[in-house]
Amino acid sequence: MSSQDEENHTEDYDKEFEGVEYSKVTKDVVRSLTQTSWKYYLALGITFLFLLAGAGVYYYQTRWGLGVWGTNEPIYWGLDIPNFIFWIGLSHSGTLLSAILLLTRSNWRKPIYRSAEAMTFFALVTAQVVILTHLARPWRAFYAMPYPNIRTLWTNLRSALSWDIVAISTYMTLSFLFLYVGTIPDFAAARDHTTGWRKKFYTVLSLGWKGSDREWRHLHRAYILLAAFVVPLAASVHSVVGWDWAVTINPGMHSTIFAPYFVAGAIFSGIAGVVIIMILVRKFLRFQEYIKISHIERLAKMLLVLSLAWSFINIFEIVIPWLKEANFELMTVASKWRGSYAPLYWTMLTVNGVFPLAMFSKRIRTSLPAMFFIAAGVELGMYLERVLIIIPGQNIGHLPATWSSYIPSWVELALTAWTFSVFTFLFLIFVKLVPALSIYEVKELLRVPRRSKMVLAANPVSSSQGGSALDQRSDSKTHGSGGDPELATEGKDKAKSSREEEE
Amino acid sequence: MNRRDFMKLLGVSAGSPFFTRIFKYKKDAKEYLIPFVIPPDDVVPGLPNWYSTVCRQCPAGCGIQVKIREGRAKKIEGNPSFPINYGRVCARGQAGLQVLYNPDRIKRPLVKRGNGFKNTSWKRAVPAVAEKLRKIREEGNGSKVVFLTQSLRGNLGKLISTCMERYGSNNLLSYELLNDQALSTANELCFGYKGIPDYDLDNAKYILSFGAGFLDTWISPVRYSVGYGNFRDRPFDKRGHLVHFEPRLSLTGASADEWFPIKPESEGVIALGIAHAIVEEGLYQPGLIGEEARSWKDVLSEYDPQTVASRTGLSAKEITRIAKEFALSGPSLAIAGGSAAAQVNGVFNAVASNVLNYLVGSVGIEGGLKFSVPSFFGDTLEKSISYGGMLDLTKRMEKGEVSAVLMHNVNPVFTMPKNTRFEKALENVPFIVSFSSFIDESTKHADFILPDHTFLESWGDYIPLVDTGRRTVGVLQPVVKPYYDTRALGDVILSLVKMVGEDLSQAFPWKTFKDYLKNSWKIFYDESRTRGEIQEDSFENFWEKVLAKGGWWGEEKQYLPSPATPRPEVLSRVPRDAESESKGKFHLYLYPSHARYDGRGANQPWLQQLPEPLVTATWGTWVEISPELAAKMEIVEGDLLEIDAPTGKIEVPAYIYPGIGDEVVAIAIGQGHTSYGRYAAGTGVNPLEIVNPKAEALSGALAWASTKVNISKTGTHEKVLKTDPDKAQPGLEKGLRELDREIVQWIEPEKAEEVEGEKLEAIKALPTRDLKKGPHFLSGLGLDKYRQSKYHKYKYRWGMVIDLDKCTGCEACMVACYAENNLPIVEPLEMSRRRHKNWIRVDRYWEGEYPEIVAKVQPRPCYHCGNAPCEPVCPVYAAFHSVDGLNGQVYQRCIGTRFCNVGCPYRVRLFNWFAPKWPKPLDEQLNTDISVRPVSITDKCTFCVQRLRAAKDIAKDEGRLVRDGEAQPACVQTCPSGAMVFGNLMDSESQVSKLTRNPRRYRVLEELNTEPAVIYLKAIRKSPEHKEEEELSETPDATHE
């Protein structure tokens, strides 16, 4: 770091966080981990019931075969593939957003990125669940993995599905690492402020983080490096997912625009997902002081831009077959415009292309209910978009004699609900185990506290990097490992009360 | 009771189920763990045996061969030398195995108890029946015993009829709903020949067909399809031209060069209109001179084209043109039949068509209609009864003049119109014995059921309904052991006869029907040998040869000269009243279902799931209405309509059918059973219930095509289970058309003539990905070694040519595929979810608008693309390309991503949604040469790889390549018109290679660059647009004249 940076940094705090103290951040975040309301347990319980019910449906489907779906000849894919694209798409903003913003040093990412990254990872996990529901013979899924075997059978690397496996597993690994590496100091902080099993848990996860200068340096290097990897990967993952359909020669699917189309759509839905998650996290974890309206507004601007890009590609998708005079692709378009898919299509256009235009107004951008509504609409619209790519693409094929229609059966709807319950369940567990707000990075946004004598005496540090480290350490030094009598007793009481609640 | 007793009792009661289990097991044990420790001489485990016999799925009597593996019948194929069907079988013939293995067959003799039946034994049942018959005879009521059968044209019929005569009754009556009586009557009137002449389609050049669906179900469809194949397959100047007149587009109409939708019941008038034009223009045969010609002119004077045009809806110009073409481009042939013969004026229609044949001199000539020499066994030995006769019988039964009815595989309760009260009358008969194999609506009334073997377990012989001049007799032999405790009808008759009376017992000394049969053949052998027609030195040798051949027929074709010629007076002798009495707005046009025939196929699940050609509906009944009518009455597909005839009402869902006129509604016969097994009962509605019960005046045939009805909406809905796109979907109406894709290509006759003889380069280099060339990016995985092995030389590239000019769309290929490849039964629920299971299917596209509408059909197996889009998408190599060019599917490897299904632009890969189910014993038919696919995998047409593999193995053992035609997929083998040809495309001399050089060749969606190995030849027909163009270009010429 240059000295200029160092100098700047001392002034580089966010005015919005004026008045927030370092210790308060740690306290609030630890509070979010340890204090649990009945609402949480209710939500967790309901989600868990859904999870179990979904597992039951999955057993039913696996026992009897995919005939329990509403699929037919030639619509072989039902809601499974739209679900898959949906979750992969949703995974696109967390990590990508976080990494891009990190690389561009947009500090406003700091309060929001942790939950967003978690969203990415859990969306990817959910996508794996979707793949299991999609495979008719999931017990043979390992055939798709390249492993040495006596039959010298390899996977078919010409298959777009094999590309998917490579791309998604790489992306999943990297986004997990990115999430984990960025959380290590927070695990350490949590370790230092909790007791009981939590302490043991965070001790393991924090990998013995002491907050030394060397550790901070390595952390930042690794973090930047991972970010640099993740960005192109995220773009490639959804390109590959787009190619899955583009390599088939079905009208309505066989199009070169699919890679950018899917990436744009993924980021679009991903940012909407971030908005929803942020609004929920802000409300239910009481992070109003950290996740400000201005963050949502910045996300809203991105959402607006992507909505416009998405609309552009959609127009493009119609214009090209029209210019080609490809009667068949126009049939697909016609079926969406005025055929049986019209209700879905026009809903999609409205919620994805029209409603987001409201975000030109600052009042909308800064209104949480409005933003929640728009983001939820975008999620719905993007789900419909995937349905409208997959279903008519199979239905309106090259041979009109084979055309068909599709209405999902209760099994597919239940499995769709199941994927949502998997995601919600994982996320609910996450917010109670992992600091959902980055403690140390939020602290980086705060005005460096006036140097008190005690701190100075303990830490004669002058580098900006050390600044946060200092605070970290100063926290722990000041309060000791759970040494702060106030905090400690509070923590204990809370732990006790939560135990009672559990009982 | 003390403790000890209690314990004993406990022990006994605990053990008793176990003991009964053992006893029961011993009693019922029928399975052998090791089938053959010492196999019979002619059985090599693993190799099939083929036995010849005769198909009895309809009265036509085609020769078949049945594949037997380890004592079980596996597949039916045509008998290649049989001079009726020449190795081909239709869809119903292919399904014959499901008669044998039908889960609802009667397994043992039954006796009536209350409303149901109770098991009994042969030991008890036969004497009981005999006792009853003896009593009836002793009471002097012998003549009141009636024996009703299906068509029995052979020694069984002869045995029964002589038995009946001796017994004192002259009542062996064989009744078929779809009979030839009107035609026979017409032929007797015109030519003095009672029966159906041989229509020589093979050599005819111009055919006028009046309602005769000879490619559908009429008389002997396989024989005519074979003829049709030859009719099309000629050099251009000798190529046949088919003109078809009928109210509803049938498969025959769809195959015709010109199809004229006409008013129902106007067939005869049109024929006479054409005759008038011929006579007027003096185009009649030169033999017709002076007086006779003049009297014809007189008789025909009222049928001048203008009048005919006004009565039929055809234009006078068309009639004159057709007359000219018919008279001048001989040999030409006029055929009337089907619905045309099943009208109140049926005989008139048939006579009119005969007159046409006579006027142009097509009687008794090559390419015309010819009169076969009666078969070796003389007459057909049966006494067929007309509908009129059945009405008499009903009356007699009602009056109590019938003391016993014996029935054999005939179901008049189902096929007689409801208000003839046949069922009521039958209930009035004190004693009914049925020999049928299934509890159908008629058998349900029997007091005793003494089940006969099915035709695959029986001895017998059968004289085909139409002969090709070879005096053919087919011989039935049991191809499998009787599957259940059933007994041959002949055997039962012989044992009954012995018990009924001493005098009878002496007259019939034979122990079994087989002895009787052999005796008859021995007599024939002796006679023929003295005449020098048979060379075999002993009867046993001869008999063995007959069984191996599947019958006996002459080497040379022999025909009789026309016994008489039609006189002009004949026209005045037949009633030509075309007006149906019953009042109604719409003409109810019934037609025999392609698969279910007159209803007897309804219990065979393959025939239930087979889409009705052109309609694509399965499992059920529907009423076809025209799109205009639907628009006018605001009917959408699936609306339940009430069909209201004076004789009754039925409710049937609507199907909008573009090939039908406004004033006609059509329903297929064959469904609506209330009994007859799990597949038939409760499926669909029986339209025969409301048929106008009127008989044709001269012949007494039921005029099942002459009913008038009203239709109205009921407001409820019932889904039509079909495979074509849902018309109710807005925006997808065009889905019924091909759009701009040119999927089924037709070529105009002029253009075809232009390019004829042009020989293109054969399509040979189909495997575009030559794995040998260049480093493959998978090298190093052991594949290179395999590629260089000696087995990999690209000697074969299997391919298929389908000549759309010959394809009739009869769907025989589909059932052949079901049988060969263990395709599961698709039940109605699955069909309602649109999950058909057809490895080869026949797609249908409409073009043009009524009345200029054409239906284009196209069989679609897997194309085995050289550059297959389904292969690269599979992540686990379950879809792969074999060295001889096949697209394989490794079922064990499939993980069920269904990516290949979506990747295939032709949609020929099918997914197994559920585990396939075959109710026992249908599973015994399963082909042991290939696997039964489990649930959740994708399977597809393999070009019958098991057959290719077998042929290659033999060829390899003999150190040669597979000969052309040695290996054939099941669909190609059975194709009645010979439209499909299969072979090695790498061999430039193979038939398939030669055909690929045909200038009519094309491949479907060639622009997708998939390199299909299935090559189509364009049909030589006029498409509606071509016709329009022609009319436009014709107009200035007309003004010029």
Interface residues (C-beta under 8 A of the other chain):
Chain A: W64 G65 L66 G67 W69 G70 T71 N72 E73 P74 Y76 W77 H134 L135 A136 R137 P138 R140 A141 Y143 A144 T152 L153 W154 T155 N156 L157 R158 S159 A160 L161 S162 I165 V247 T248 I249 N250 N327 F328 M331 A334 S335 W337 R338 G339 S340 A342 Q394 I396 G397 H398 L399 P400 A401 T402 W403 S404 S405
Chain B: D724 P725 D726 Q729 P730 G731 L732 K734 G735 L736 R737 E738 L739 D740 R741 I743 F777 L778 L781 G782 E830 R833 R834 R835 H836 D843 R844 Y845 R860 P869 P872 V873 C874 P875 V876 Y877 R893 C894 I895 G896 T897 R898 F899 N901 V902 G903 P905 Y906 R907 L910 F911 N912 W913 F914 A915 V935 S936 I937 V1004 L1005 L1008
